[in-house]
Amino acid sequence: MDVLEAMARRSSTRAYTDQPLTEAELDTLFTAGLQAPTATNRQEIHITAVAGDNPILAEIEAHKNAMFGQNPPVNFYYGAPTVLILSGENAFSWTPIDAGIAVQNIALAAEGLGLGSVIIGCIKGPLTSDKAPYYAEKLGFPQGYGYQIAIAVGHKAAEKEPHALDRSKVNCI
Ligand SMILES: Cc1cc2nc3c(=O)[nH]c(=O)nc-3n(C[C@H](O)[C@H](O)[C@H](O)COP(=O)(O)O)c2cc1C
């Protein structure tokens, strides 16, 4: 699949089968994340791959629910077999943008592999709370790194059309 087709076909997947990702699929996703450009080629984005049955995800889910209620009504990663959590250097001002670029690279790579994905922002509350150092240690973030964004990836159990485009968000001068 070429990159234009992957962009056109990608949409958020919110239901997954139990089928795990292969090592090769995971490696393709890691490579896509690491291939993303970073400001001044800092390469300050770290990827933590977490299996869907790792208890740390249930812990994060419970913390999120205590903060915001159970939204989404299923778990935040929709039962996906893998969640990739991207952390980045807190002290570097371009880190949030670099993480966004990396996570989209991963989403497009997932689409190219025929997998589904959904970017996950809803765990920002717990992961940037006063328990952030605890989660950073549990998730193996490098020193001085903090949560930026996450993405669930797996085999699609539901299809969703890509979102409608708002062409008013473009002008040419
Ligand atoms: C920064 C960011 C955070 C997001 N966080 C969540 C989330 O926590 N839960 C979720 O279900 N979807 C989340 N999404 C997915 C968006 O809801 C989704 O991309 C948007 O509705 C457009 O739909 P599409 O991805 O199918 O085109 C997030 C997307 C972005 C870019």
The ligand as an ORCA input file, in Angstrom:
! r2SCAN-3c Opt
* xyz 0 1
  C      -4.114     13.563     19.883
  C      -5.240     12.571     19.713
  C      -5.796     11.977     20.830
  C      -6.816     11.037     20.684
  N      -7.290     10.397     21.785
  C      -8.247      9.461     21.645
  C      -8.687      8.713     22.770
  O      -8.219      8.898     23.877
  N      -9.645      7.784     22.577
  C     -10.177      7.530     21.336
  O     -11.052      6.679     21.226
  N      -9.759      8.211     20.255
  C      -8.807      9.158     20.374
  N      -8.323      9.810     19.272
  C      -8.886      9.493     17.945
  C      -9.781     10.608     17.406
  O     -10.991     10.625     18.125
  C     -10.011     10.350     15.917
  O      -8.782     10.426     15.236
  C     -10.975     11.357     15.314
  O     -12.264     11.188     15.849
  C     -11.057     11.211     13.783
  O     -11.458      9.905     13.431
  P     -10.543      8.971     12.525
  O      -9.246      8.748     13.267
  O     -11.323      7.714     12.385
  O     -10.289      9.694     11.255
  C      -7.306     10.734     19.384
  C      -6.733     11.340     18.272
  C      -5.708     12.244     18.421
  C      -5.073     12.833     17.185
*
